[in-house]
Amino acid sequence: MALTKSDKEFIELTIRPIQLDIKTVKEHLIKINGTVHKHEDVITQALIERTQNREHAKHFENSMSLIPSKVENLEKNMFENKITKKFIVKVIGITSIVISIIVAVVQLVGHFIG
């Protein structure tokens, strides 16, 4: 059965809005795909940064594990330095007292003799 001119016009008029809708949907899909591609790039970059941050955190954790032993060594050295300082201060104090006593004895002896 052959189509008449009016049948062809009717079909064309019916299909034209559908074609426009399909074209609009296709353009919108292309736009969405572009946005999705941009988001995929952002997500990929974020995942790369996250991996780098995890590596940095591992190295940081390893370097931080040494700190307690360093603090202990510093506290030990500080304690030894305090003891040494106290000893030196006591030696200087006792030496000063002994020198003062010797000077006082010499003056007393000089006073009684002289």
N, CA, C and O of each residue as an XYZ file, in Angstrom:
456
protein
N       0.845     -1.160      0.000
C       0.000      0.000      0.000
C       0.902      1.239      0.000
O       1.795      1.366      0.837
N       0.670      2.101     -0.899
C       1.469      3.304     -1.048
C       0.897      4.420     -0.183
O      -0.315      4.548     -0.007
N       1.808      5.214      0.344
C       1.373      6.320      1.201
C       1.078      7.540      0.337
O       1.760      7.818     -0.650
N       0.083      8.222      0.728
C      -0.264      9.443      0.015
C       0.541     10.600      0.572
O       1.219     10.493      1.594
N       0.435     11.731     -0.156
C       1.168     12.906      0.275
C       0.694     13.359      1.649
O       1.515     13.745      2.481
N      -0.564     13.323      1.896
C      -1.097     13.752      3.194
C      -0.671     12.792      4.313
O      -0.441     13.215      5.446
N      -0.568     11.512      3.990
C      -0.078     10.543      4.985
C       1.364     10.845      5.343
O       1.752     10.799      6.511
N       2.152     11.154      4.327
C       3.565     11.474      4.578
C       3.683     12.749      5.402
O       4.515     12.829      6.306
N       2.850     13.752      5.094
C       2.879     14.994      5.866
C       2.477     14.731      7.316
O       3.092     15.266      8.238
N       1.464     13.921      7.517
C       1.007     13.590      8.866
C       2.113     12.893      9.659
O       2.372     13.222     10.817
N       2.755     11.928      9.012
C       3.842     11.192      9.667
C       4.992     12.144      9.988
O       5.588     12.082     11.063
N       5.290     13.029      9.026
C       6.370     13.985      9.246
C       6.032     14.915     10.406
O       6.878     15.165     11.264
N       4.804     15.430     10.443
C       4.377     16.316     11.521
C       4.383     15.592     12.870
O       4.653     16.206     13.902
N       4.091     14.314     12.866
C       4.084     13.534     14.103
C       5.513     13.230     14.562
O       5.805     13.253     15.758
N       6.387     12.949     13.615
C       7.763     12.560     13.962
C       8.628     13.775     14.311
O       9.535     13.668     15.136
N       8.353     14.933     13.689
C       9.186     16.117     13.902
C       9.314     16.486     15.392
O      10.443     16.688     15.839
N       8.245     16.586     16.185
C       8.415     16.901     17.622
C       9.204     15.810     18.364
O       9.967     16.091     19.289
N       9.000     14.585     17.938
C       9.748     13.485     18.570
C      11.227     13.629     18.246
O      12.075     13.412     19.112
N      11.543     13.993     17.008
C      12.943     14.198     16.630
C      13.544     15.361     17.416
O      14.685     15.289     17.871
N      12.756     16.447     17.572
C      13.238     17.595     18.361
C      13.478     17.187     19.818
O      14.468     17.586     20.431
N      12.569     16.398     20.351
C      12.734     15.910     21.726
C      13.979     15.042     21.839
O      14.748     15.164     22.793
N      14.169     14.172     20.865
C      15.350     13.295     20.873
C      16.619     14.146     20.768
O      17.607     13.879     21.453
N      16.589     15.162     19.914
C      17.745     16.047     19.758
C      18.027     16.777     21.070
O      19.182     16.886     21.483
N      16.979     17.278     21.727
C      17.130     17.970     23.005
C      17.689     17.026     24.065
O      18.584     17.398     24.824
N      17.165     15.818     24.113
C      17.641     14.822     25.074
C      19.107     14.493     24.800
O      19.905     14.359     25.727
N      19.453     14.365     23.520
C      20.835     14.045     23.149
C      21.769     15.175     23.572
O      22.843     14.920     24.118
N      21.364     16.433     23.322
C      22.188     17.581     23.741
C      22.345     17.619     25.253
O      23.428     17.874     25.780
N      21.237     17.358     25.936
C      21.292     17.337     27.407
C      22.192     16.203     27.901
O      22.945     16.376     28.860
N      22.114     15.062     27.253
C      22.958     13.914     27.620
C      24.436     14.240     27.388
O      25.288     13.884     28.203
N      24.737     14.919     26.275
C      26.124     15.317     26.007
C      26.612     16.276     27.098
O      27.742     16.165     27.572
N      25.751     17.214     27.488
C      26.103     18.171     28.553
C      26.347     17.439     29.874
O      27.320     17.718     30.573
N      25.463     16.505     30.208
C      25.618     15.730     31.456
C      26.892     14.898     31.410
O      27.611     14.813     32.405
N      27.177     14.284     30.268
C      28.397     13.483     30.141
C      29.633     14.343     30.345
O      30.604     13.899     30.957
N      29.604     15.581     29.835
C      30.733     16.490     30.058
C      30.903     16.798     31.532
O      32.021     16.817     32.046
N      29.786     17.040     32.215
C      29.835     17.313     33.657
C      30.335     16.093     34.419
O      31.146     16.214     35.337
N      29.850     14.924     34.034
C      30.289     13.684     34.675
C      31.793     13.498     34.467
O      32.504     13.092     35.386
N      32.269     13.790     33.275
C      33.704     13.657     32.993
C      34.512     14.602     33.880
O      35.554     14.223     34.414
N      34.023     15.835     34.033
C      34.712     16.788     34.918
C      34.721     16.266     36.353
O      35.738     16.351     37.042
N      33.586     15.726     36.802
C      33.509     15.179     38.162
C      34.443     13.978     38.328
O      35.072     13.811     39.374
N      34.526     13.155     37.299
C      35.445     12.010     37.357
C      36.881     12.498     37.494
O      37.666     11.907     38.237
N      37.236     13.573     36.783
C      38.585     14.138     36.909
C      38.838     14.642     38.328
O      39.904     14.410     38.897
N      37.844     15.336     38.893
C      37.978     15.852     40.263
C      38.114     14.700     41.250
O      38.944     14.751     42.158
N      37.299     13.659     41.075
C      37.353     12.499     41.973
C      38.691     11.790     41.845
O      39.282     11.388     42.848
N      39.173     11.633     40.617
C      40.474     10.982     40.410
C      41.574     11.770     41.098
O      42.433     11.191     41.762
N      41.554     13.097     40.943
C      42.556     13.948     41.597
C      42.450     13.826     43.118
O      43.466     13.757     43.809
N      41.221     13.799     43.637
C      41.025     13.669     45.085
C      41.554     12.325     45.579
O      42.153     12.253     46.652
N      41.340     11.269     44.815
C      41.848      9.954     45.218
C      43.368      9.928     45.207
O      43.983      9.313     46.078
N      43.981     10.588     44.228
C      45.447     10.663     44.180
C      45.960     11.423     45.404
O      46.908     10.986     46.057
N      45.334     12.559     45.712
C      45.742     13.335     46.890
C      45.542     12.528     48.172
O      46.375     12.580     49.077
N      44.462     11.798     48.248
C      44.182     10.976     49.433
C      45.268      9.920     49.616
O      45.733      9.688     50.732
N      45.670      9.281     48.515
C      46.738      8.285     48.579
C      48.042      8.934     49.045
O      48.758      8.375     49.876
N      48.342     10.112     48.508
C      49.555     10.826     48.926
C      49.476     11.199     50.402
O      50.474     11.110     51.118
N      48.298     11.616     50.862
C      48.136     11.971     52.273
C      48.317     10.750     53.176
O      48.879     10.857     54.266
N      47.843      9.602     52.723
C      48.030      8.378     53.512
C      49.514      8.032     53.626
O      49.988      7.651     54.697
N      50.247      8.167     52.513
C      51.693      7.901     52.539
C      52.388      8.887     53.481
O      53.263      8.510     54.260
N      51.982     10.150     53.394
C      52.570     11.169     54.269
C      52.268     10.844     55.735
O      53.128     10.987     56.603
N      51.032     10.404     55.995
C      50.652     10.065     57.367
C      51.464      8.876     57.882
O      51.842      8.851     59.053
N      51.735      7.894     57.024
C      52.555      6.747     57.441
C      53.958      7.198     57.811
O      54.499      6.794     58.840
N      54.551      8.049     56.956
C      55.903      8.538     57.237
C      55.908      9.399     58.494
O      56.838      9.335     59.298
N      54.860     10.205     58.655
C      54.759     11.055     59.835
C      54.633     10.195     61.089
O      55.260     10.479     62.110
N      53.828      9.157     61.009
C      53.647      8.246     62.146
C      54.973      7.569     62.504
O      55.313      7.427     63.679
N      55.716      7.155     61.471
C      57.015      6.527     61.729
C      57.972      7.505     62.390
O      58.709      7.124     63.300
N      57.975      8.754     61.952
C      58.877      9.736     62.562
C      58.424     10.080     63.975
O      59.251     10.384     64.835
N      57.120     10.035     64.220
C      56.603     10.349     65.558
C      56.892      9.213     66.543
O      56.951      9.451     67.749
N      57.069      8.011     66.064
C      57.310      6.889     66.970
C      58.671      7.019     67.656
O      58.893      6.409     68.701
N      59.574      7.797     67.087
C      60.895      7.993     67.688
C      60.878      9.028     68.806
O      61.808      9.081     69.611
N      59.849      9.840     68.867
C      59.822     10.953     69.820
C      59.846     10.495     71.280
O      60.581     11.098     72.062
N      59.096      9.474     71.704
C      59.159      9.080     73.114
C      60.582      8.725     73.568
O      60.990      9.102     74.667
N      61.327      8.014     72.742
C      62.695      7.668     73.141
C      63.566      8.920     73.190
O      64.432      9.035     74.058
N      63.348      9.856     72.269
C      64.105     11.112     72.299
C      63.775     11.908     73.557
O      64.664     12.497     74.173
N      62.503     11.929     73.940
C      62.091     12.648     75.147
C      62.721     12.002     76.372
O      63.198     12.701     77.266
N      62.726     10.683     76.421
C      63.364      9.993     77.551
C      64.838     10.350     77.643
O      65.345     10.618     78.732
N      65.534     10.355     76.503
C      66.959     10.710     76.496
C      67.165     12.139     76.966
O      68.094     12.415     77.725
N      66.308     13.049     76.522
C      66.429     14.445     76.946
C      66.182     14.590     78.448
O      66.896     15.322     79.132
N      65.162     13.884     78.957
C      64.882     13.938     80.392
C      66.046     13.361     81.190
O      66.408     13.896     82.238
N      66.629     12.280     80.701
C      67.770     11.660     81.374
C      68.951     12.634     81.401
O      69.588     12.823     82.437
N      69.233     13.250     80.245
C      70.335     14.215     80.186
C      70.059     15.421     81.078
O      70.964     15.934     81.737
N      68.808     15.868     81.095
C      68.452     17.000     81.937
C      68.657     16.652     83.411
O      69.167     17.471     84.175
N      68.266     15.453     83.813
C      68.449     15.016     85.196
C      69.940     14.963     85.545
O      70.352     15.413     86.614
N      70.748     14.403     84.624
C      72.199     14.336     84.860
C      72.796     15.740     84.962
O      73.679     15.986     85.785
N      72.318     16.646     84.135
C      72.815     18.026     84.191
C      72.426     18.697     85.499
O      73.219     19.458     86.054
N      71.217     18.433     86.008
C      70.798     18.996     87.297
C      71.704     18.492     88.416
O      72.140     19.264     89.270
N      71.983     17.184     88.402
C      72.844     16.603     89.439
C      74.227     17.233     89.372
O      74.791     17.609     90.399
N      74.774     17.348     88.170
C      76.103     17.952     88.002
C      76.092     19.396     88.479
O      77.019     19.824     89.165
N      75.075     20.140     88.134
C      74.971     21.541     88.540
C      74.895     21.646     90.061
O      75.574     22.482     90.658
N      74.078     20.809     90.690
C      73.978     20.827     92.155
C      75.323     20.498     92.790
O      75.724     21.123     93.772
N      76.015     19.514     92.225
C      77.320     19.132     92.767
C      78.295     20.302     92.672
O      78.993     20.610     93.638
N      78.343     20.956     91.509
C      79.263     22.078     91.321
C      78.911     23.210     92.270
O      79.807     23.807     92.867
N      77.634     23.521     92.423
C      77.219     24.589     93.339
C      77.617     24.235     94.771
O      78.092     25.099     95.507
N      77.429     22.980     95.174
C      77.801     22.567     96.540
C      79.309     22.642     96.732
O      79.778     23.090     97.778
N      80.077     22.205     95.729
C      81.541     22.259     95.841
C      82.000     23.703     95.959
O      82.853     24.017     96.788
N      81.447     24.577     95.143
C      81.818     25.997     95.220
C      81.413     26.574     96.567
O      82.169     27.340     97.164
N      80.230     26.217     97.052
C      79.780     26.713     98.372
C      80.683     26.234     99.492
O      81.093     27.017    100.348
N      80.991     24.944     99.484
C      81.859     24.385    100.539
C      83.252     24.991    100.439
O      83.860     25.312    101.460
N      83.762     25.151     99.235
C      85.087     25.757     99.046
C      85.088     27.183     99.576
O      86.047     27.603    100.223
N      84.023     27.931     99.308
C      83.920     29.305     99.810
C      83.914     29.321    101.337
O      84.570     30.153    101.963
N      83.173     28.403    101.920
C      83.113     28.330    103.394
C      84.480     27.985    103.956
O      84.923     28.601    104.925
N      85.156     27.006    103.359
C      86.482     26.604    103.844
C      87.454     27.766    103.719
O      88.236     28.015    104.637
N      87.419     28.482    102.601
C      88.322     29.637    102.421
C      87.992     30.714    103.445
O      88.892     31.338    104.008
N      86.699     30.932    103.688
C      86.307     31.939    104.690
C      86.795     31.539    106.071
O      87.274     32.386    106.825
N      86.682     30.263    106.416
C      87.157     29.784    107.727
C      88.662     29.958    107.827
O      89.167     30.407    108.855
N      89.385     29.607    106.765
C      90.852     29.756    106.778
C      91.226     31.222    106.953
O      92.118     31.546    107.737
N      90.548     32.114    106.225
C      90.836     33.551    106.356
C      90.534     34.007    107.769
O      91.310     34.773    108.340
N      89.415     33.554    108.358
C      89.042     33.954    109.720
C      90.061     33.441    110.724
O      90.442     34.161    111.647
N      90.513     32.178    110.546
C      91.507     31.613    111.461
C      92.817     32.391    111.350
O      93.442     32.704    112.362
N      93.227     32.700    110.133
C      94.472     33.459    109.939
C      94.366     34.824    110.599
O      95.325     35.283    111.220
N      93.213     35.483    110.476
C      93.040     36.790    111.106
C      93.054     36.677    112.639
O      93.630     37.525    113.320
N      92.420     35.629    113.174
C      92.414     35.435    114.627
C      93.827     35.154    115.129
O      94.257     35.698    116.146
N      94.528     34.314    114.418
C      95.899     33.992    114.828
C      96.752     35.259    114.719
O      97.578     35.528    115.592
N      96.558     36.028    113.660
C      97.317     37.275    113.485
C      96.966     38.284    114.563
O      97.825     39.071    114.963
N      95.756     38.285    115.037
C      95.329     39.224    116.074
C      95.952     38.852    117.430
O      96.374     39.725    118.190
N      96.001     37.543    117.719
C      96.574     37.117    119.001
C      98.094     37.173    118.972
O      98.716     37.455    119.996
N      98.687     36.919    117.856
C     100.148     36.905    117.765
C     100.661     38.349    117.628
O     101.685     38.713    118.206
N      99.975     39.112    116.901
C     100.518     40.373    116.497
C     100.205     41.526    117.305
O     100.649     42.633    117.000
